[in-house]
């Protein structure tokens, strides 16, 4: 948005230019950590649903 001082519109062109300059800040290790966390939470929720009493009769 530095092209024009006071510009109020962001176009796809701006995003494409930004993607060329800005690199991802999440490392592959972070992705692995959150994928593993997601799998653990899925398993925990599945177990909790199996143990939870039915609310409907």
HELIX and SHEET records of a PDB file:
HELIX    1   1 UNK A   12  UNK A   21  1                                  10    
HELIX    2   2 UNK A   28  UNK A   51  1                                  24    
END                                                                             
